Amino acid sequence: MNNIRKGDEVIVLTGRDKKRRGVVLARVGADHVLVEGVNVVKKHQKPNPMTNNPGGVVDKTLPIHISNVALFNPETGKADRVGVKEVDGHKVRIYRSNGAVVGVKA
């Protein structure tokens, strides 16, 4: 079971975007995630009439390593580790600090 999934709110632990929060847009391979508003760079693109691309300088979100982000716990307001627990015959993710189920609104 993956600790961080698409749609989770995460907080960046290291790097130039440290302490910035965002939602996971996608997982890129096994070790990287795309986080909304994190690791955004300027990319110079050539015009391409075949794809109707006008070119110029565009903002592009690059993947960040999964070890540099942690799940954000809204109850504590801090980053938190994730554990797995079986509830009613189903495996669910829980926050390690308070044992609350991840993704369930209180």
Buried (B, 14 or more C-beta within 10 A) or exposed (E): EEBBBEEBBBBBEEEEBEEBBBBBBEBBEEEBBBBEEBBEEEEEEEEEEEEEEEEEEEEEBEBBEBEBBBBBBEEEEEBBEBEEEEEEEEEBBBBEEEEBEBEEEE
